[in-house]
Amino acid sequence: MEKKLEFTDSAKNQIDKITKNDNKKYFRIAVQGGGCSGFKYNFSFDSKVEKDDIIFDKAIIDKQSLDIIAGSIVDFKKEMIGESFSIKNPKASASCGCGLSFSV
């Protein structure tokens, strides 16, 4: 079964805008232990793809992180308090108010 991530048009547009810089070739999504709920999302930029990375156009994610967030929707929101990427993860049983920390 293929593991998928969905990107909203807003997220795709923002990733395209950001990755036009040569030093920011890819938008990297990772899941790390920590945060107030057990796991946290980490968004960064990378110029290279590692051997265990899965490529989604200009976004990359390592296989272990993808196992945790497969089926999620990546979005980019512009709100009065600022702009940020967010992930709607159907596997998350709880999440923190910051939206970056979750548990499964």
N, C-alpha and C positions, 0 to 999 in steps of 0.2 A: 504494500500500500504506500503510495507516494505521500510524503508529508508536505503540507502546503501552508503558506502564509498568504494572506490577502492584504493588499495595500490599497487604501483609498486614493482617489485622484489627488486629494490635497497632499497626502504623504508622498506620492510619486512626484508631484510637481516640486515639492520642497527638496526632496532628495536630488532631483535633476538640477535644481538651482544651486545647491550646495556642492555637488560633485563636479561642477564645471571647473573648479580649481584643480590643477594637476596634482597637488599634494593630497587632495581629498577625492581619490578615484572611486572609493566605495564607502557606503554608509554601513557600518557594522552594528549588528544587534547581537547582544549577548545576555545570557542569564547567569547571574552570579549568586552564590550563597550570601546571605546577610540581609540587611534591611529590617524593618520592624515586623515583617510577616514571614521571614524565612528565605525568600528569594528576592532579588531585585533586578530590574532591567537596566542594562547599560548600553547607551548609544554613543558611538564614537565614529571616527573616520579612519580608513586604512588605505594604503597604496598597494597592498599585496594580498593575495588570496592564499590561505593556508591549506594544507592537504585535506583537512577534515571540514572545510567550509562548503556550504551550499550557496549557490549564487541565485539571487532573484533580481535580475536586471542589474541595477547599480547598488543593490543591498546584498550583504553577505551575513551569514549566520553559521556558527559551528554546529555540527550534528548533535552534540549533547544539548545545547540550548534549544535547538529546533525540536528535539524530543519533548521538551517541557512546554513549548508554546505552539506546537503544530495546531493548525485550525484557528489561529488568532487573526485578528484584523489590526494592522498597523495604520494609525491615523496621525495627522498633524493638525493641531488645533491652534487657532489664534483667538485669544480671549483677552479681556481687559487686564488680567494679571500677567499676561505674557504669552509667548508662543512655545509650544512643546510637542514632541512626539508622544503618542500614547499607544498602548496595546490593549485591545479587548481580548482577553484570554478566557475561552470557555472552560478551561481546566482549573482556573483559579477559584479556590473555595472561599478565600478571603483576600482583601487587599487593604492597603494603607490609604489614608487620606491624600498622600502625595501622588498616588497613582503609579509609583515606580516600584513599590514593594508588594509582594503577594505570596500566598501559600497555595499548595495544591493538595 
